[in-house]
């Protein structure tokens, strides 16, 4: 998904949601029943991804640490339909970042681990149609811990960590291309209230956009190739997921 920022991230995000809604509603004339839908399916899966870290990631959350440009991410998730229009979605993300902690002119090796737990409810308007718009909301819980080591072996280090609780709202559409292939497009607003050693009482906001190509291999195996962008952190992620339908 290509985006050109010309003003505040929030304004661009709202325009993106508006354009997506207009396109989705205008294309609902394609009324063919589709079997490729991920929305409304029951599956459990795991994935791996790579994040190219933006400059604002450190500035906003960990101002004393300069992180490497990439990190490896792992995810486990589940989707359960609660009816024709409603799904509950849960996921656990684990990410590890390496970098250098800066203090009083000295540099220390640093490792940051982040675990993100999400539970969301999604409502989709046109199940099994070629174009299926949806909206969602949910809660987020984040745990993070940074371990800081001295560059010299004879000197010790320390660990610091904290937690954040927040919520997420999202909107998007699933486009069924063939009986086994679909594309999922969505945007989201995410807010966290963080109480930690890093930034006590810190309020964090993110505007996210994501796209994925979903392919069913047979009736039970789902393969997803995805990409996402955080407009606040200026970070970009690419991922590969395999899920088992049941």
BAZABA-58765 format. One line per 10 residues: number of its first residue (from 1); their letters; for each residue x, y, z of N, C-alpha, C, O, CB. Coordinates in steps of 0.02 Angstrom, whole numbers. Atoms other than C-alpha are relative to their C-alpha. Glycine has a CB too. Example, Ala and Ser with C-alpha at 12.3 -4.5 7.8 and 13.67 -1.06 7.14 Angstrom:
2
1 = AS = 45,-59,0,615,-225,390,45,60,0,97,59,33,-50,1,62 ~ -42,-59,-3,684,-53,357,-39,55,37,-14,110,45,20,23,-71;
END
This chain:
246
1 = XXXXXXXXXX = 42,-59,0,0,0,0,44,62,0,85,70,45,-48,0,61 ~ -40,-60,5,77,166,-54,-38,58,29,-96,69,11,20,14,-73 ~ 32,-57,-31,38,318,50,46,61,-7,107,54,0,-17,-13,74 ~ -39,-61,3,94,499,26,-25,45,56,-84,64,57,-7,35,-69 ~ 19,-41,-56,94,602,185,9,74,-18,63,95,-39,42,-18,63 ~ -4,-71,15,54,785,160,-20,42,59,-13,103,57,-43,16,-60 ~ 19,-37,-60,-10,833,332,7,-45,60,47,-91,58,-72,27,-6 ~ -7,40,-61,-33,761,506,-19,-72,-12,-61,-86,-54,-43,30,56 ~ 16,71,10,-35,570,520,-74,-15,10,-102,-55,-27,42,-43,46 ~ 70,14,-13,-211,572,594,-44,18,-58,-90,-19,-75,-23,37,61;
11 = XXXXXXXXXX = 40,-21,57,-281,669,447,8,-47,-59,-42,-63,-91,19,69,-20 ~ -12,48,54,-201,552,320,-35,-66,14,-63,-97,-31,75,-11,-11 ~ 32,63,-19,-266,403,416,-75,3,-12,-104,-44,-40,15,-17,73 ~ 73,-5,9,-446,465,416,-18,3,-73,-69,-25,-93,-26,61,36 ~ 13,-1,72,-437,503,230,7,-70,-30,-33,-90,-72,48,48,-35 ~ -9,68,25,-371,328,198,-61,-43,16,-85,-80,-27,64,-32,30 ~ 60,38,-19,-518,252,295,-60,20,-42,-99,-22,-63,-15,9,75 ~ 56,-24,40,-641,362,201,3,-28,-71,-47,-53,-97,-1,76,-2 ~ -8,25,68,-571,314,30,-13,-75,-3,-45,-100,-50,70,16,-27 ~ 11,72,-1,-571,130,79,-74,-16,5,-98,-62,-27,38,-32,58;
21 = XXXXXXXXXX = 71,12,-8,-752,140,134,-38,14,-65,-82,-24,-84,-28,43,57 ~ 33,-17,63,-805,226,-28,11,-54,-52,-35,-75,-87,25,68,-26 ~ -15,53,48,-716,97,-135,-37,-64,15,-64,-96,-29,76,-13,-2 ~ 33,62,-20,-788,-47,-35,-75,3,-16,-103,-45,-42,11,-13,75 ~ 71,-6,12,-966,17,-46,-16,2,-74,-67,-26,-96,-28,62,34 ~ 13,-5,72,-952,56,-231,8,-67,-35,-21,-78,-88,45,51,-32 ~ -13,65,32,-891,-120,-269,-46,-55,23,-40,-112,1,71,-20,11 ~ 45,52,-24,-1028,-212,-176,-49,-25,-53,-87,-71,-41,-38,25,60 ~ 42,25,55,-1118,-231,-342,23,-69,-23,-15,-106,-53,0,49,-59 ~ -24,67,16,-1007,-384,-366,-26,-47,55,2,-49,110,78,-2,-5;
31 = XXXXXXXXXX = 39,35,-51,-1124,-502,-275,13,-75,1,-23,-112,34,-73,13,-10 ~ -13,72,4,-1048,-672,-315,22,-27,67,63,3,101,52,-15,-54 ~ -22,33,-60,-1031,-790,-169,72,-24,-9,88,-54,-60,-47,-60,18 ~ -70,19,4,-847,-820,-133,18,-47,57,-7,-40,112,45,62,2 ~ -19,49,-49,-765,-965,-41,68,14,31,90,-23,74,1,-68,-31 ~ -68,-13,-23,-596,-884,-8,2,41,64,56,56,88,39,35,-54 ~ 2,-47,-55,-653,-778,138,40,-24,61,32,-81,83,-72,12,20 ~ -33,12,-65,-538,-770,289,-46,22,56,-51,-11,107,67,38,4 ~ 51,-21,-48,-669,-669,382,-55,-53,5,-80,-76,-46,-29,68,-19 ~ 50,52,-9,-791,-793,456,27,-70,1,-10,-118,10,-51,5,-52;
41 = XXXXXXXXXX = -32,66,-1,-666,-937,449,27,-14,70,40,32,109,57,-4,-52 ~ -28,23,-64,-603,-1037,597,70,-28,-13,77,-76,-50,-45,-53,35 ~ -68,24,11,-414,-1059,605,45,21,57,29,66,96,28,26,-67 ~ -53,-17,-48,-259,-1055,714,66,-2,-38,76,-47,-79,1,-49,61 ~ -60,-3,41,-88,-1007,648,59,32,36,53,60,90,-14,38,-63 ~ -61,-31,-24,90,-948,675,33,36,-58,23,18,-116,49,-53,32 ~ -33,-38,52,195,-822,581,66,28,23,82,30,82,-45,55,-22 ~ -64,-32,-13,364,-740,568,5,62,-45,-21,62,-101,60,-49,-14 ~ -4,-61,38,406,-565,510,65,38,14,102,22,60,-58,44,14 ~ -57,-45,-8,540,-432,491,-27,71,2,-69,90,-39,52,-10,-58;
51 = XXXXXXXXXX = 19,-70,-6,518,-251,547,60,44,-13,113,37,17,-30,14,69 ~ -49,-52,11,617,-107,476,-18,59,45,-68,92,34,4,22,-76 ~ 17,-45,-55,622,9,627,9,72,-22,61,91,-48,42,-15,62 ~ -4,-71,15,583,192,601,36,39,55,44,16,111,-69,28,-10 ~ -38,-41,-47,677,332,685,-42,20,61,-14,30,115,25,62,-34 ~ 42,-22,-55,528,381,793,-12,-55,52,-35,-40,107,-66,24,-26 ~ 9,55,-48,522,208,876,39,13,63,12,8,118,20,-67,-31 ~ -42,-13,-58,667,251,991,-18,66,33,-21,70,94,74,0,-20 ~ 13,-67,-27,624,435,1011,-62,0,44,-63,33,96,-8,50,-56 ~ 63,-2,-36,447,400,1071,0,-44,63,-25,-23,115,-56,-22,-45;
61 = XXXXXXXXXX = 8,48,-54,468,248,1183,64,-10,41,60,-17,102,-22,-65,-28 ~ -63,17,-34,652,220,1224,53,51,-20,98,35,-59,23,-73,-18 ~ -43,-55,25,742,387,1204,74,-9,14,115,26,-16,-23,64,29 ~ -71,8,-17,905,325,1282,34,-54,-41,95,-64,-33,6,-16,73 ~ -28,58,36,931,178,1162,-4,12,-75,-55,34,-102,-38,-64,20 ~ -2,-1,73,983,174,980,-4,-72,-24,43,-111,-13,65,36,-28 ~ 11,69,20,913,14,904,26,-13,-71,32,33,-111,-74,-18,4 ~ -17,20,68,972,-83,752,-60,12,-46,-116,23,-22,21,-75,-2 ~ 51,-20,48,873,-52,593,-53,-53,-12,-107,-37,-38,33,16,-65 ~ 50,53,11,783,-220,590,-9,-41,63,35,-44,106,21,-45,-59;
71 = XXXXXXXXXX = 14,47,-54,702,-341,711,-38,-59,-29,-69,-54,-82,-40,34,58 ~ 38,60,19,627,-516,699,-61,-6,45,-56,3,105,44,-64,4 ~ 63,4,-37,446,-540,750,-31,-69,-9,-25,-100,-62,-49,56,-24 ~ 34,64,2,346,-696,792,-72,10,25,-84,50,70,37,-54,43 ~ 70,-8,-19,158,-714,806,-36,-68,1,-22,-111,-40,-36,48,-47 ~ 48,55,-1,28,-844,856,-69,30,6,-80,76,45,15,-51,59 ~ 66,-30,-1,-155,-809,823,-55,-50,-13,-43,-105,-37,-3,55,-51 ~ 59,42,9,-330,-881,818,-59,44,-20,-66,100,4,-15,-41,64 ~ 63,-34,19,-494,-830,736,-57,-49,10,-55,-106,-13,3,25,-74 ~ 59,42,-13,-663,-897,793,-62,39,-20,-75,92,8,-2,-22,75;
81 = XXXXXXXXXX = 63,-34,17,-829,-851,710,-51,-10,55,-58,-64,83,-27,-27,-68 ~ 54,3,-50,-970,-810,830,-69,3,-33,-120,7,1,7,58,50 ~ 61,-5,39,-1101,-804,693,18,18,-71,77,16,-90,-49,52,30 ~ -13,-15,70,-1120,-754,511,38,66,-8,75,75,-57,-65,4,-39 ~ -29,-66,8,-1061,-575,542,54,16,51,86,69,45,-54,51,4 ~ -42,-19,-56,-954,-581,699,55,-52,12,43,-112,13,-42,8,64 ~ -58,43,-16,-779,-650,735,34,27,63,33,87,76,50,-3,-60 ~ -46,-20,-53,-669,-648,889,70,-21,-21,80,-78,-43,-21,-32,69 ~ -69,11,23,-482,-635,853,47,11,58,42,61,94,18,46,-60 ~ -51,-6,-52,-338,-664,973,69,-11,-28,78,-51,-74,-14,-48,57;
91 = XXXXXXXXXX = -68,9,25,-151,-649,948,50,17,55,36,55,101,13,43,-62 ~ -57,-15,-43,16,-648,1040,59,14,-46,77,-27,-88,15,-60,50 ~ -59,-20,39,165,-556,963,61,2,45,57,25,102,-11,68,-34 ~ -64,-5,-36,345,-573,1018,52,31,-47,61,8,-103,24,-70,25 ~ -51,-35,40,481,-455,954,63,10,43,59,22,103,-26,68,-27 ~ -64,-11,-35,665,-439,999,40,51,-40,50,43,-100,40,-67,9 ~ -39,-54,30,768,-283,964,69,2,33,75,-8,94,-38,68,7 ~ -67,-8,-26,954,-259,984,25,71,-16,9,99,-69,48,-53,-29 ~ -24,-67,11,1042,-93,1003,52,20,51,85,-23,82,-57,49,2 ~ -49,-27,-46,1151,19,1110,-33,53,44,-63,101,20,60,31,-37;
101 = XXXXXXXXXX = 26,-47,-49,1098,109,1269,53,53,14,111,37,27,-20,-37,65 ~ -46,-56,-8,1176,281,1289,-10,32,69,-66,50,87,-9,51,-56 ~ 5,-33,-64,1217,354,1460,66,34,17,118,1,21,-19,-50,56 ~ -58,-40,-20,1339,493,1507,61,-13,-45,118,-18,-22,19,-16,72 ~ -54,8,49,1440,469,1349,24,-71,-10,65,-83,-54,56,41,20 ~ -19,70,8,1457,280,1371,-54,-37,-39,-112,-15,-41,10,-33,68 ~ 46,41,39,1376,147,1261,-2,-71,27,50,-100,44,21,0,-75 ~ 10,66,-29,1303,-17,1322,-40,-43,-50,-86,-18,-81,-36,5,68 ~ 41,46,40,1241,-170,1226,-69,-6,32,-75,-9,94,35,-69,-6 ~ 69,1,-26,1052,-179,1242,-42,-50,-40,-34,-56,-101,-32,70,-3;
111 = XXXXXXXXXX = 49,45,31,917,-309,1206,-69,16,28,-78,18,89,18,-76,13 ~ 68,-16,-21,733,-265,1210,-47,-55,-24,-46,-74,-83,-22,69,-28 ~ 51,50,17,594,-395,1214,-69,30,12,-83,58,65,9,-65,42 ~ 69,-25,-5,413,-346,1181,-49,-56,-14,-42,-93,-63,-12,59,-49 ~ 55,49,9,260,-458,1202,-65,39,-2,-80,78,43,0,-54,57 ~ 63,-35,9,93,-395,1138,-57,-50,-3,-56,-96,-44,2,44,-65 ~ 59,44,-3,-72,-481,1181,-61,40,-24,-74,94,2,-11,-29,73 ~ 58,-35,29,-227,-433,1079,-61,-46,0,-56,-105,-13,15,24,-71 ~ 65,33,8,-410,-482,1087,-47,50,-34,-56,106,-10,-29,-24,69 ~ 42,-46,39,-528,-407,958,-65,-33,-22,-69,-94,-30,38,25,-62;
121 = XXXXXXXXXX = 63,21,29,-707,-420,899,-7,35,-67,2,96,-72,-61,17,47 ~ 8,-28,66,-738,-394,712,-71,-14,-27,-96,-70,-21,53,-28,-48 ~ 65,8,32,-905,-365,625,8,11,-74,31,64,-96,-52,50,30 ~ -4,-8,73,-911,-396,438,-70,3,-29,-115,-35,-10,40,-59,-32 ~ 67,-19,23,-1056,-328,338,-28,-46,-53,-89,-57,-55,2,70,-26 ~ 25,39,57,-1067,-439,183,38,-67,-4,79,-76,-48,9,40,-66 ~ -36,64,-1,-1008,-616,225,-6,-37,-67,-60,-40,-97,-27,-44,56 ~ -3,42,60,-955,-722,76,-11,38,-64,-16,8,-118,-50,-55,6 ~ 5,-39,61,-976,-578,-46,71,15,-25,120,5,10,-38,66,12 ~ -65,-16,28,-836,-525,-162,35,55,39,95,51,51,-7,20,-74;
131 = XXXXXXXXXX = -27,-54,-41,-812,-364,-62,-35,-3,67,-97,2,70,-8,70,-34 ~ 29,7,-66,-839,-382,125,32,52,48,84,37,77,10,-71,27 ~ -27,-49,-47,-811,-222,229,-9,-25,72,-54,-64,87,-35,68,-9 ~ 6,19,-70,-782,-242,415,25,56,45,62,100,23,40,-65,14 ~ -26,-44,-52,-752,-145,575,17,-43,60,-9,-99,67,-53,56,20 ~ -20,40,-58,-670,-202,736,23,44,57,39,103,48,55,-47,-19 ~ -26,-33,-59,-620,-154,912,25,-52,48,3,-110,47,-55,45,33 ~ -28,48,-46,-520,-235,1049,46,32,51,55,93,51,38,-53,-38 ~ -45,-23,-52,-400,-222,1195,70,-28,-13,78,-80,-45,-25,-22,70 ~ -70,18,10,-210,-232,1197,37,4,67,26,49,107,34,48,-52;
141 = XXXXXXXXXX = -43,-1,-59,-87,-276,1334,72,-12,-23,85,-60,-59,-23,-54,53 ~ -69,3,22,100,-247,1309,46,-8,61,39,27,111,19,64,-40 ~ -54,7,-49,246,-310,1413,66,10,-35,77,-18,-89,-3,-71,35 ~ -65,-11,31,422,-250,1376,54,2,54,44,29,109,-1,65,-42 ~ -57,2,-46,590,-277,1458,64,11,-40,76,-24,-90,2,-66,40 ~ -64,-14,32,758,-206,1408,57,-21,47,59,0,105,6,76,-18 ~ -59,21,-38,919,-289,1468,60,37,-28,74,33,-88,10,-78,-4 ~ -56,-42,20,1071,-176,1463,64,-29,28,70,-39,88,-10,74,23 ~ -64,31,-19,1247,-250,1466,56,51,-10,54,90,-57,13,-64,-40 ~ -60,-39,11,1411,-162,1488,40,-28,-59,42,-89,-69,44,2,64;
151 = XXXXXXXXXX = -41,24,55,1523,-171,1335,62,-37,26,89,-80,-8,21,59,-45 ~ -58,33,-29,1665,-224,1451,-24,-56,46,-69,-45,86,44,50,39 ~ 23,59,-35,1648,-399,1526,4,7,76,-35,-25,111,39,-59,-22 ~ -9,-4,-73,1708,-348,1701,-48,49,33,-42,61,93,71,20,15 ~ 47,-48,-28,1567,-222,1725,-71,-26,-11,-86,-55,-64,9,70,-32 ~ 68,26,3,1384,-264,1759,-47,44,-38,-29,97,-63,-26,-11,69 ~ 52,-37,33,1223,-206,1684,-64,-2,42,-61,-17,101,-13,-27,-70 ~ 64,2,-37,1038,-197,1730,-56,-10,-50,-47,-6,-111,-11,65,41 ~ 60,8,40,863,-230,1667,-53,49,23,-56,68,81,-26,-73,4 ~ 56,-43,-16,712,-118,1659,-59,-20,-44,-49,-44,-100,18,75,-10;
161 = XXXXXXXXXX = 58,23,38,535,-151,1602,-63,35,22,-62,79,65,-9,-74,7 ~ 63,-30,-16,354,-106,1609,-56,-30,-40,-46,-80,-75,2,75,-11 ~ 60,26,33,179,-132,1540,-42,57,-27,-36,114,-4,-41,-44,47 ~ 46,-49,29,49,-42,1437,-67,-34,-14,-69,-91,-38,29,32,-64 ~ 68,24,14,-140,-65,1422,-34,49,-46,-31,110,-35,-41,-10,66 ~ 31,-45,47,-237,4,1277,-57,-31,-39,-80,-86,-23,52,24,-49 ~ 55,24,41,-372,-15,1146,16,13,-73,62,50,-90,-66,34,19 ~ -11,-5,72,-383,-30,957,-67,2,-35,-113,-36,-17,43,-59,-25 ~ 58,0,44,-515,15,828,25,-6,-72,77,23,-89,-45,64,9 ~ -23,13,68,-502,-40,647,-58,-2,-49,-116,-10,-29,39,-66,-3;
171 = XXXXXXXXXX = 49,4,53,-593,-38,481,36,-21,-63,94,-3,-74,-38,67,-11 ~ -32,23,62,-559,-120,314,-48,-39,-43,-109,-35,-35,61,-41,16 ~ 41,40,45,-620,-238,181,40,-60,-24,101,-56,-34,-24,42,-60 ~ -29,59,31,-586,-412,116,-26,-4,-72,-86,1,-84,-17,-65,40 ~ 18,5,71,-584,-431,-74,15,-71,-23,73,-92,-25,40,52,-42 ~ -7,69,24,-613,-608,-138,13,0,-75,-29,21,-114,-62,-42,17 ~ -20,-2,70,-520,-628,-302,-19,-64,-36,-46,-62,-91,76,12,-5 ~ 17,65,28,-541,-813,-335,-29,-43,57,-36,-19,114,62,-35,-33 ~ 29,44,-51,-615,-962,-242,49,-15,56,27,-33,111,-22,-64,-31 ~ -49,15,-51,-452,-984,-146,46,59,16,92,51,57,41,-59,-22;
181 = XXXXXXXXXX = -45,-57,-8,-373,-811,-152,-40,62,20,-91,78,-11,41,13,-65 ~ 31,-63,-20,-420,-650,-61,54,49,22,110,30,38,-51,-12,56 ~ -44,-54,-23,-342,-484,-15,-35,35,58,-95,50,54,17,51,-57 ~ 27,-33,-59,-368,-403,156,35,68,9,96,71,13,8,-44,64 ~ -26,-68,-9,-346,-214,176,-32,30,62,-93,26,71,-14,45,-63 ~ 29,-32,-59,-367,-122,341,45,55,28,105,56,16,-14,-52,54 ~ -35,-51,-37,-319,29,443,-23,-1,71,-79,-24,85,-10,69,-31 ~ 18,3,-70,-319,49,631,29,59,39,81,87,21,24,-66,31 ~ -25,-48,-49,-300,174,772,11,-39,65,-32,-77,87,-49,60,11 ~ -18,37,-60,-213,108,928,26,49,53,67,92,38,53,-55,-15;
191 = XXXXXXXXXX = -20,-45,-54,-191,194,1097,21,-41,60,-11,-91,77,-58,48,19 ~ -26,35,-59,-89,139,1248,15,50,55,41,104,43,62,-42,-18 ~ -21,-38,-59,-69,207,1424,55,-40,33,43,-95,58,-60,13,49 ~ -59,38,-21,105,157,1479,24,23,69,31,83,81,57,8,-52 ~ -27,-15,-66,167,146,1658,60,-46,10,52,-106,22,-54,-12,57 ~ -60,42,-1,346,87,1664,61,40,22,57,100,34,13,-29,-69 ~ -64,-31,-16,526,123,1708,20,50,-55,54,100,-42,54,-53,9 ~ -21,-41,56,546,198,1535,-33,70,3,2,121,6,-18,-34,-67 ~ 37,-63,6,410,331,1532,-64,-6,40,-116,-25,13,-15,18,-74 ~ 58,7,-43,290,333,1679,-56,47,-23,-46,107,-32,19,15,73;
201 = XXXXXXXXXX = 57,-39,21,116,390,1627,1,21,-73,-37,65,-93,-5,60,42 ~ -6,-19,70,165,399,1443,-61,-24,-40,-83,-81,-32,65,-30,-30 ~ 56,16,43,21,403,1318,25,-9,-71,55,36,-100,-56,56,3 ~ -26,17,66,60,318,1153,-57,-11,-48,-106,-44,-31,45,-63,4 ~ 50,8,52,-42,327,992,34,-25,-64,90,-5,-79,-37,66,-13 ~ -25,26,64,-17,233,828,-56,1,-51,-114,-14,-36,29,-72,9 ~ 44,6,58,-99,244,658,31,-52,-47,87,-43,-71,-10,69,-38 ~ -27,58,35,-77,80,565,-38,-12,-65,-98,1,-70,-3,-62,45 ~ 30,23,62,-110,18,389,31,-67,-19,91,-77,-8,9,52,-58 ~ -25,67,15,-94,-161,328,-35,-28,-61,-92,-10,-76,-8,-46,61;
211 = XXXXXXXXXX = 28,37,57,-123,-270,175,28,-70,1,85,-82,20,16,36,-67 ~ -24,70,3,-113,-458,152,-31,-36,-59,-87,-21,-79,-16,-37,66 ~ 24,46,51,-131,-587,15,-10,-68,34,38,-97,60,50,-5,-60 ~ 18,62,-34,-220,-742,82,-17,-53,-51,-59,-43,-95,-59,11,49 ~ 10,55,47,-215,-908,-10,-16,-63,39,22,-83,83,62,-10,-46 ~ 18,65,-28,-305,-1067,41,31,-55,-43,17,-59,-103,-77,-9,6 ~ -29,58,33,-205,-1223,-4,-40,-61,23,-31,-84,80,78,-7,17 ~ 48,50,-22,-335,-1359,-2,-54,33,42,-66,93,34,35,-55,39 ~ 54,-26,-41,-475,-1338,124,22,20,70,-18,49,108,-55,-50,4 ~ -18,-9,-70,-372,-1325,283,61,46,10,68,74,64,14,-65,31;
221 = XXXXXXXXXX = -61,-38,-9,-207,-1234,253,-7,70,-30,-23,78,-89,60,-36,-32 ~ 2,-69,21,-205,-1043,244,70,29,2,104,24,54,-49,41,44 ~ -65,-33,3,-48,-952,187,-12,74,-12,-48,94,-57,45,-31,-58 ~ 9,-73,4,-37,-764,214,67,35,-8,114,22,29,-36,26,63 ~ -58,-45,8,91,-640,148,-25,70,15,-71,95,-18,30,-5,-74 ~ 26,-64,-22,71,-474,235,52,54,4,112,40,6,-32,-8,67 ~ -43,-59,-9,143,-299,249,-39,52,38,-100,59,30,24,28,-69 ~ 33,-51,-39,106,-158,369,46,59,12,107,54,6,-23,-28,66 ~ -38,-60,-13,160,18,412,-30,38,58,-91,44,64,2,46,-63 ~ 19,-42,-57,154,122,572,20,71,-17,79,87,-24,35,-24,67;
231 = XXXXXXXXXX = -13,-69,22,137,306,526,32,43,54,63,94,38,-65,32,-23 ~ -30,-38,-54,193,367,697,72,-21,11,118,20,12,-41,-8,65 ~ -69,26,-9,345,254,726,41,3,-64,102,0,-62,-3,-71,26 ~ -32,3,66,383,259,539,34,-68,-11,86,-72,-43,52,56,-7 ~ -26,69,8,412,70,548,-42,-38,-51,-102,-25,-58,0,-37,68 ~ 33,42,50,370,-56,411,14,-73,13,70,-91,31,23,20,-72 ~ -6,71,-16,339,-242,432,-22,-42,-60,-70,-26,-94,-42,-18,62 ~ 20,51,48,333,-390,312,-3,-66,37,38,-80,80,51,-4,-61 ~ 10,61,-39,270,-559,371,-26,-57,-44,-54,-46,-98,-49,12,57 ~ 25,62,32,230,-738,320,-33,-42,54,-3,-56,105,57,-39,-36;
241 = XXXXXX = 40,37,-50,95,-837,412,-28,-63,-32,-50,-63,-90,-57,44,28 ~ 34,62,19,33,-1016,400,-51,-18,53,-35,-18,113,51,-59,-10 ~ 54,14,-48,-133,-1063,480,-37,-63,-21,-40,-81,-80,-49,60,4 ~ 37,63,11,-234,-1222,498,-74,12,15,-92,30,71,28,-57,43 ~ 72,-6,-11,-422,-1214,473,-28,-61,34,-3,-117,24,-36,12,-67 ~ 30,57,-35,-531,-1321,583,-74,12,12,-108,-30,42,37,-13,68;
END
